[in-house]
Amino acid sequence: MSYILSLKELINTLSWAKELLVEMFEKRKSFMYKYDDAAELLSEDKIEILISKHILRRNGPYIEIDEQYHQFFEQILEVNEEINTSYIQENIQQVKQYINFYLQENNEHRRYIYLKQIKATLRKIGRITLRNVIDLNRNIENAFKTEPNYTIKIARLEAFDEKRRTVYLLIEQTDRLASDEEITFFTTALDDELKQVITQLRGQLTESRHNLIETQKQIIEYLNQVKHQSRVQEKIKQVKYLKDQFELKANTNITQLLDKSNDVLFESRPIYPLKLSLDYLQSDEGNEHLKKVAAKQKQGKRPAMLVAESIASKDLLPQTEEEIFIDLEEIKRGFVAAGRHLHNYIMEYNYPREVSYEEKITIFCQMVSMYELELNIKEDFQLDEQVEYAMVMPSESKKAKLKTTN
């Protein structure tokens, strides 16, 4: 057995083995790579070198990329499917440790090293969190669309929902770390680069929060669909069992239900002709429909290409569009300090732009969804002019913490 002794040796080894490694990595999910197939791309001597250096691993007639390099390639290329929440937690603890070292250290050079490690870890937390949210959404969709077993599909979706809650708690923990818990460090050590890192991190955390709201809605919708389909399947199985046992008519009311049903199952669906306007047919969507009709009728003629009008010179000038963003985090802080119930506070809040009643109701729902762990949602309900809402107050622990900070 031999090992990689230097970075230069590792890069050189991966370089002359790149064709085999690229093909094995691309086919990692759909193809068990045989040793003989690898020998057609690379000599057996070099394959044995890769095995001896623990880059490849042999399993009988098959070979595969070692797990260490497999994970390295997936992480670098951002194609990994594992939702690793523990990795985020480890990085949060590492930041806290480096902050303690920084505050206790007197040597400026070593303080700079700790500060550099803190910045690198904060960048890593933001990147990994956002990536985990994207991977979570993709895995949820794949589980719903590809898993054939209803029981396993429900279990997988519920497990992903638990991971969603864990990721949300880690986002809140990271946000508290950067704003409340380590305020002494971020006040004394703040420089331009650290300020930029914190700003970028908060932007990534906000984006992750918004994505997790949509993720929660998607999981609920998928679970409802799966459970409905599962109930329908169970009913079909019961009906088939009774039919096979010749007990369907005796033990069910199927005859009465069929007598009441007037559905004409085999009658063709009526088609009502609809004349399309010339403006619609000249649009891109209308042009696509014309192509589909022509393909069905096997006509080789293509519709004439539309010639675009000349672009005015004023349209070529750069234009800037500005949008005023409503910061829910700032609203939450003001709400905790105000001590009023949430609906009243949101309706009377001084927004940076004009906000409609419907948008205020949306903000109310977003606040309850995003900060449910920090709010006291009561069973009392009130009614304003249009909707009924629950009484939502700040949690007592959040008020006590705010008073201590003041």
Secondary structure as GFF3:
##gff-version 3
##sequence-region A 1 406
A	DSSP	alpha_helix	7	16	.	.	.	ID=ss1
A	DSSP	alpha_helix	18	26	.	.	.	ID=ss2
A	DSSP	alpha_helix	35	41	.	.	.	ID=ss3
A	DSSP	alpha_helix	44	52	.	.	.	ID=ss4
A	DSSP	beta_strand	56	59	.	.	.	ID=ss5
A	DSSP	beta_strand	62	65	.	.	.	ID=ss6
A	DSSP	alpha_helix	67	77	.	.	.	ID=ss7
A	DSSP	alpha_helix	85	104	.	.	.	ID=ss8
A	DSSP	alpha_helix	108	146	.	.	.	ID=ss9
A	DSSP	alpha_helix	150	176	.	.	.	ID=ss10
A	DSSP	pi_helix	177	181	.	.	.	ID=ss11
A	DSSP	alpha_helix	183	188	.	.	.	ID=ss12
A	DSSP	alpha_helix	192	244	.	.	.	ID=ss13
A	DSSP	alpha_helix	248	251	.	.	.	ID=ss14
A	DSSP	alpha_helix	254	260	.	.	.	ID=ss15
A	DSSP	alpha_helix	278	281	.	.	.	ID=ss16
A	DSSP	alpha_helix	284	296	.	.	.	ID=ss17
A	DSSP	three_ten_helix	313	316	.	.	.	ID=ss18
A	DSSP	alpha_helix	328	338	.	.	.	ID=ss19
A	DSSP	alpha_helix	342	348	.	.	.	ID=ss20
A	DSSP	alpha_helix	357	370	.	.	.	ID=ss21
A	DSSP	three_ten_helix	372	374	.	.	.	ID=ss22
A	DSSP	beta_strand	375	383	.	.	.	ID=ss23
A	DSSP	beta_strand	388	394	.	.	.	ID=ss24
A	DSSP	alpha_helix	396	405	.	.	.	ID=ss25
###
